Amino acid sequence: MITILGPLAQGSTAHPLYSFKVPAGFPSPAADHMEQRISLDELLEIRAPHIYLVRIQGDSMQGAGIFCGDLVIVDRSIEAEHGHVVIAAVNSEPVCKRLHKRGREVILKSANRDYPPRYIMEGDELLIWGVVTFSVRAHEKE
């Protein structure tokens, strides 16, 4: 299940981008390594009004690195192709799944073995709402 949060408006705030990768160990002084300033719009390729946010519910896409509670950035301007993670509606039920096409056969697959693939059958209505381009996860205190 998903919750559509709405479209994103482009912003112009630029944030520091540092030229080094941060190890998950001992900290390193960062000020000497600032390479440039970059906006999150640029980094996440936000091109409103074709972009919107969706909050993911459930664990069916964990194998793709998309977890319950994550926000995903969805681009409606990208034509969905085989292998894309998409936001879709199957018979008016919204889902986040990986799109698989084999000839005329269309399958929406979870990235968790606990969930079977959803074969799109004759008579099913499938609407692709957009392609997931990025996910954003909050890292909260334990």
Phi, psi and omega in degrees: 000153181225161173234119179278123183268337177122176182285158177260143173262141179292141177241176182230011180286127178257141181241156181294140172240122184263149187277001180242159176268140183270119177287153178271050180220237181285138180290157178235141176300127188263335189303325182285351186250008181293121184268316183194180173249141182221144178269150176295329175303314181291314182299318183266007177055044180280119180233070181304147009266016181276356186247139172215165181255145176225135174265128183274138175238134180100176187242017186288347181244019181302323180295342177263006180081018179247117187247162178304129180094346179294151169263136174243145177264126187242131180251115179282345184275349179272130176284124183294131179235167177310129177097343178290145167276128186234158166257124185220168172236125175249113183052046178072006178261114182287141180216158169242117183211168174269130183277128176235132177234129174230101185062240178268353182279134178239130181229137171255118185249139172281163176252035179216122184298345179287350183242127180286158176293152178253105177280131177275116185260164174301133183097341175285146174255120179243122174239122176271118182273338179164172181256132177286124181253328181212159170232151182233130183234135174276135177251102186264162178294139178287000000 
